[in-house]
Every structure is written in C-alpha cells, then in structure tokens.
Amino acid sequence: MNMFLQQLVTGISIGSVYALLAVGYALVFSVFNFSNFGFGPVMMLGAFAAFYAIPALNLPLFPSILLAMVVAGIVSFIMELTVYRPMRQKKTLKLYLMIAGLGINTFVPNAAIQIFGGGVHAFPSDWARVTIQMGGVAVPRSDILAAVLSILMLAGLWMFLYNTRMGLGIRASSFDTNTASLMGINVNFVAMIVFLLSGAAAGLAGCFYGMKYSVFPSRGAIANKGFVAATIGGLGSLTGAVISGLLLGFLETMIAGYVSSTYRDLIAYAMLVIVLIFMPNGILGKGMHDKI
C-alpha cells in the first residue's frame, strides 16, 4: 500500500509538470492553429534561470521560481516576435511554423551546451529535497510544491481566460483571428499574452522537473510529453490538456513502479497513436471551432 501511495504522489507531481506543458501547447494551438515545437528550450532556459539565480543572486527558492517564469515568458515572447510573427504576417503555412519550431528546438539546446556546458546539474536548493512523512510515505517537498503551484497557476489562468476582457479577446481569437482583428482585437497583443503565459507555464514546469531530477541543456526534451498530453486531451482544449497531463504522469509512474521504467515512453506514445486512430480530435476535443 505504501508503494502505491508513493507512486501516486510521484505520478501527481510528474503529471502536474505534463499538465503545465500541455496547457502551454494547447493555449498556442487554440489561437494560432499550430504546435509550438520550440517549447522545450523555453522550459530548459527557465530551469537554468532558477538554477543560477539561487547561488549567483542569493535568491530563495520561491523568488527564483518566479524569476524562471518571467525569463521563460520573455524568451517565449521573443520567439514569437522574431520567428513566428514575421512568418504569420507573410501568411506562411502552419506546417512551416512548426518546422521553424523544430529548428529552434535543435538550435537552442546546442547553443546552451556551448554556454552552460553539457553536464548534468543538481538543483541548488536543499529545501526541495527535504521529505515530509504523510501516511507512512516520505513525500519530497518538491512534489508537494509542484502539485500546489501547478493547481494555483492553472486556476489563475482559467480565471484570467474566463473573467477578464483580455481573456475574452483570446477566446474570440481562438475562433478566427481575422474576424477578431476586424472586431478591433489586436491579434499581435493577443499573441504576446498567449506566448508570455505559455512560456511562464513552461518555466514553472522546468523548475519542478529540475528540482525533482536535474538541470541540463537537453532537459527541454521532456516537453514532448506535454505535446503528447495536449494531443491526447484534444489540441486547443485546456481542460483536456490538464486531465491528460495528470493521467499520463500517473500511468507512466505506475508502469515504471510495477512493471519497468523502460516502458514509460512506450505507454505514452502508444496512448497517443491509439487516441489519434479512434479519436482524431483527442478525448475532449470536438473540432477546430471548439477550443479553449
């Protein structure tokens, strides 16, 4: 029983990371109808921002996490401003935007190796590694922090989208950016907000994964699991992204604990293929015009 509870806690922690990443993918797709494959480097740079801020600036853990979210959000916006926006303005095919994202996903980690080195770094905060006894199970503070802060951020994002004028503008743009523009909505401003928010979510996810495991230049590759979760849940569906992210984290952890860790990726991508065969729009996706 204790092993199950331990795996459950770990599954929720990892699932929270996947949910944050999946929401970032879903948010961009919901408005611009393409998947931002440059998302992984944003996550990685957010993790490095917190990693260096703690010893270099002598910042406590929580301000470092906030800094990581800000840095990742800014990096995400710069990516939109310098790469995606010029391509969107030229009416470039969505496929080429995704190819550009793949290019970023290759270039940035390799550049990071030259800057930070290719080594694996342990997160410099001891606070996160301390365990708390809960029901006979040793739960790392990092797992609790990941679950709580993920819930808070996702709830805040939900309130922003459904209770503010800017959120209304984002949801209107998700149906048709051209029509939204004709109605007076500044689509470029919407893009800035969307990429800032998705980047902040990636930065938060990067911190959590860095605390639980490690920080290194190719760490952003884990963002692929966020894309898997977003696709399974239904690209453009934030609810589907959250549910699928948590479910994927739970299933992976259970498979690793009770069968073998070598099956983790097999299960994730097998789920993706099966869902796409039988439910091409994802579990909660209903089509291109039913997003967010």
C-alpha positions as CSV (number, residue, x, y, z in Angstrom):
1,M,0.0,0.0,0.0
2,N,2.8,2.4,0.9
3,M,4.4,1.7,-2.5
4,F,1.2,2.6,-4.3
5,L,0.9,5.9,-2.3
6,Q,4.5,6.7,-3.1
7,Q,3.9,6.1,-6.8
8,L,0.7,8.1,-6.7
9,V,2.4,11.1,-5.2
10,T,5.2,10.9,-7.8
11,G,2.6,10.5,-10.5
12,I,0.7,13.6,-9.4
13,S,4.0,15.5,-9.3
14,I,5.1,14.5,-12.8
15,G,1.6,14.8,-14.1
16,S,1.5,18.4,-12.9
17,V,4.6,19.1,-15.0
18,Y,3.0,17.5,-18.0
19,A,-0.3,19.4,-17.4
20,L,1.6,22.8,-17.3
21,L,3.4,21.9,-20.6
22,A,0.2,20.6,-22.2
23,V,-1.7,23.8,-21.4
24,G,1.1,25.8,-22.9
25,Y,0.8,23.8,-26.1
26,A,-3.0,23.9,-26.1
27,L,-3.0,27.7,-25.5
28,V,-0.9,28.5,-28.5
29,F,-2.7,26.0,-30.7
30,S,-6.1,27.3,-29.7
31,V,-5.4,30.7,-31.1
32,F,-2.9,30.2,-33.9
33,N,-3.6,26.6,-35.0
34,F,-0.1,25.3,-34.9
35,S,2.0,23.5,-32.3
36,N,4.9,25.4,-30.9
37,F,7.7,22.9,-31.1
38,G,10.1,25.5,-29.7
39,F,8.5,25.0,-26.3
40,G,11.2,22.6,-24.9
41,P,14.1,25.2,-25.0
42,V,11.8,27.7,-23.2
43,M,11.3,25.2,-20.4
44,M,15.1,24.5,-20.2
45,L,16.1,28.1,-20.1
46,G,13.5,28.7,-17.3
47,A,15.1,25.9,-15.3
48,F,18.6,27.3,-15.8
49,A,17.4,30.8,-14.8
50,A,16.3,29.5,-11.4
51,F,19.4,27.2,-11.1
52,Y,21.8,30.2,-11.5
53,A,19.7,32.7,-9.6
54,I,19.8,30.8,-6.3
55,P,23.6,30.9,-5.9
56,A,24.5,33.9,-8.0
57,L,21.9,36.3,-6.7
58,N,21.4,34.5,-3.4
59,L,17.7,34.3,-4.0
60,P,15.5,32.0,-2.0
61,L,13.6,29.2,-3.9
62,F,10.3,30.9,-4.4
63,P,11.7,34.2,-5.9
64,S,13.9,32.0,-8.1
65,I,10.9,30.1,-9.4
66,L,9.1,33.4,-10.1
67,L,12.2,34.7,-12.0
68,A,12.3,31.5,-14.0
69,M,8.7,32.1,-15.1
70,V,9.5,35.6,-16.1
71,V,12.6,34.6,-18.0
72,A,10.8,31.8,-19.8
73,G,7.8,34.0,-20.6
74,I,10.1,36.6,-22.1
75,V,12.0,34.0,-24.1
76,S,8.8,32.6,-25.4
77,F,7.6,36.1,-26.5
78,I,10.9,36.9,-28.2
79,M,10.5,33.6,-30.1
80,E,7.0,34.7,-31.2
81,L,8.2,38.2,-32.1
82,T,11.3,37.3,-34.1
83,V,10.3,34.0,-35.7
84,Y,6.6,33.2,-35.7
85,R,5.2,36.7,-36.1
86,P,7.1,37.5,-39.4
87,M,6.0,34.1,-40.7
88,R,2.4,34.7,-39.7
89,Q,2.3,38.1,-41.4
90,K,3.6,36.5,-44.6
91,K,0.7,34.0,-44.4
92,T,3.1,31.2,-44.1
93,L,1.7,27.7,-44.0
94,K,1.2,26.4,-40.4
95,L,3.5,23.5,-41.3
96,Y,6.4,25.8,-41.8
97,L,5.8,27.5,-38.4
98,M,6.1,24.0,-36.8
99,I,9.3,23.3,-38.8
100,A,10.7,26.6,-37.6
101,G,9.9,25.5,-34.0
102,L,11.7,22.2,-34.6
103,G,14.7,24.3,-35.8
104,I,14.6,26.3,-32.5
105,N,14.3,23.0,-30.6
106,T,17.6,21.9,-32.1
107,F,19.5,25.1,-32.2
108,V,18.9,26.4,-28.6
109,P,19.9,23.3,-26.7
110,N,23.1,23.1,-28.7
111,A,23.8,26.7,-28.1
112,A,23.1,26.1,-24.4
113,I,25.7,23.4,-24.3
114,Q,28.3,25.9,-25.5
115,I,27.2,28.4,-22.8
116,F,26.4,26.2,-19.8
117,G,28.4,23.1,-20.7
118,G,26.9,19.7,-21.3
119,G,27.0,18.5,-17.7
120,V,24.1,17.5,-15.5
121,H,23.4,19.9,-12.6
122,A,21.6,19.2,-9.3
123,F,19.2,21.9,-8.3
124,P,21.0,24.0,-5.7
125,S,18.1,24.2,-3.2
126,D,18.1,21.8,-0.3
127,W,14.6,22.9,0.7
128,A,13.0,21.0,-2.2
129,R,14.8,17.7,-1.3
130,V,13.6,17.5,2.2
131,T,10.9,14.8,2.7
132,I,7.7,15.0,4.8
133,Q,6.1,11.9,6.3
134,M,2.5,11.6,5.1
135,G,0.6,8.5,6.0
136,G,3.8,6.5,6.3
137,V,5.1,7.7,3.0
138,A,8.1,10.0,2.6
139,V,6.9,12.8,0.2
140,P,9.5,15.3,-1.1
141,R,8.6,18.9,-0.6
142,S,9.3,19.4,-4.4
143,D,6.4,17.0,-5.2
144,I,4.0,18.9,-2.9
145,L,5.2,22.2,-4.3
146,A,4.7,21.0,-7.9
147,A,1.2,20.0,-7.2
148,V,0.1,23.1,-5.3
149,L,1.7,25.7,-7.5
150,S,0.5,23.9,-10.7
151,I,-3.0,24.0,-9.4
152,L,-2.7,27.7,-8.5
153,M,-1.3,28.6,-11.8
154,L,-3.8,26.6,-13.8
155,A,-6.7,28.0,-11.7
156,G,-5.4,31.6,-12.2
157,L,-5.1,31.0,-16.0
158,W,-8.6,29.7,-16.1
159,M,-9.9,32.8,-14.2
160,F,-8.0,35.1,-16.5
161,L,-9.4,33.5,-19.6
162,Y,-13.0,33.5,-18.5
163,N,-13.2,36.6,-16.3
164,T,-11.2,39.3,-18.0
165,R,-11.6,41.3,-21.2
166,M,-8.2,40.1,-22.3
167,G,-9.3,36.6,-21.7
168,L,-12.4,37.2,-23.8
169,G,-10.1,38.6,-26.6
170,I,-8.0,35.4,-26.5
171,R,-11.1,33.2,-26.7
172,A,-12.5,35.3,-29.5
173,S,-9.2,35.0,-31.4
174,S,-9.3,31.2,-30.9
175,F,-12.3,31.0,-33.2
176,D,-10.9,33.2,-36.0
177,T,-8.0,35.7,-35.8
178,N,-9.1,37.5,-38.9
179,T,-12.6,38.1,-37.6
180,A,-11.2,39.1,-34.2
181,S,-9.0,41.6,-35.9
182,L,-11.9,43.1,-37.8
183,M,-13.7,43.4,-34.4
184,G,-10.9,45.6,-33.1
185,I,-8.9,43.0,-31.2
186,N,-5.2,43.4,-31.5
187,V,-4.1,40.0,-32.5
188,N,-0.4,40.7,-32.1
189,F,-1.1,41.8,-28.5
190,V,-3.1,38.6,-28.0
191,A,-0.1,36.7,-29.4
192,M,2.2,38.4,-26.9
193,I,-0.1,37.5,-23.9
194,V,-0.5,33.9,-25.1
195,F,3.2,33.3,-25.6
196,L,4.1,35.0,-22.3
197,L,1.6,32.8,-20.4
198,S,2.6,29.6,-22.2
199,G,6.3,30.4,-21.5
200,A,5.6,31.1,-17.9
201,A,3.9,27.7,-17.6
202,A,7.0,26.1,-19.2
203,G,9.4,27.9,-16.9
204,L,7.4,26.7,-13.9
205,A,7.4,23.1,-15.2
206,G,11.2,23.4,-15.8
207,C,11.8,24.4,-12.2
208,F,9.7,21.5,-10.9
209,Y,11.4,18.9,-13.1
210,G,14.8,20.4,-12.3
211,M,14.2,20.2,-8.6
212,K,13.0,16.6,-8.8
213,Y,15.7,15.3,-11.2
214,S,18.3,17.7,-12.7
215,V,19.1,20.6,-15.0
216,F,20.9,20.2,-18.3
217,P,20.7,21.7,-21.8
218,S,18.6,18.9,-23.3
219,R,16.2,18.8,-20.4
220,G,13.6,20.5,-22.6
221,A,13.1,17.2,-24.5
222,I,10.6,16.3,-21.8
223,A,8.3,18.9,-23.2
224,N,7.4,16.3,-25.9
225,K,5.4,14.6,-23.2
226,G,3.4,17.8,-22.8
227,F,2.7,17.7,-26.5
228,V,1.6,14.1,-26.2
229,A,-0.7,15.0,-23.3
230,A,-2.1,18.0,-25.2
231,T,-2.8,15.9,-28.3
232,I,-4.5,13.1,-26.3
233,G,-6.7,15.6,-24.4
234,G,-7.6,17.4,-27.6
235,L,-5.3,20.2,-29.0
236,G,-6.9,23.5,-28.1
237,S,-8.8,22.1,-25.1
238,L,-7.3,23.4,-21.8
239,T,-9.4,21.0,-19.7
240,G,-8.3,18.1,-21.9
241,A,-4.7,19.2,-21.5
242,V,-4.8,19.2,-17.7
243,I,-6.7,15.9,-17.4
244,S,-4.4,14.1,-19.9
245,G,-1.2,15.5,-18.4
246,L,-2.2,14.2,-14.9
247,L,-3.3,10.9,-16.4
248,L,-0.1,10.5,-18.4
249,G,2.0,11.2,-15.3
250,F,0.1,8.7,-13.2
251,L,0.2,5.9,-15.8
252,E,3.9,6.4,-16.5
253,T,4.7,6.3,-12.8
254,M,2.7,3.2,-12.2
255,I,4.1,1.4,-15.1
256,A,7.7,2.3,-14.0
257,G,7.0,1.2,-10.5
258,Y,5.1,-2.1,-11.1
259,V,6.5,-3.2,-14.5
260,S,9.6,-1.5,-15.7
261,S,10.8,2.1,-16.3
262,T,11.8,1.1,-19.9
263,Y,8.0,1.0,-20.7
264,R,7.3,4.6,-19.7
265,D,7.8,6.1,-23.2
266,L,6.2,3.1,-24.9
267,I,3.0,3.6,-22.9
268,A,2.9,7.4,-23.6
269,Y,3.3,7.1,-27.4
270,A,1.2,4.0,-27.6
271,M,-1.6,6.1,-26.0
272,L,-1.0,8.9,-28.5
273,V,-1.3,6.6,-31.5
274,I,-4.4,4.8,-30.2
275,V,-6.2,8.0,-29.4
276,L,-5.4,9.5,-32.8
277,I,-6.7,6.4,-34.6
278,F,-10.0,6.3,-32.7
279,M,-10.5,9.9,-31.6
280,P,-8.5,12.2,-34.0
281,N,-9.6,15.3,-32.2
282,G,-8.5,14.0,-28.8
283,I,-10.5,12.9,-25.8
284,L,-12.2,16.2,-25.2
285,G,-11.5,18.0,-28.5
286,K,-14.6,18.4,-30.7
287,G,-13.1,20.1,-33.7
288,M,-11.3,23.2,-34.8
289,H,-14.1,25.5,-33.8
290,D,-14.5,24.2,-30.2
291,K,-11.3,25.4,-28.5
292,I,-10.3,26.7,-25.1
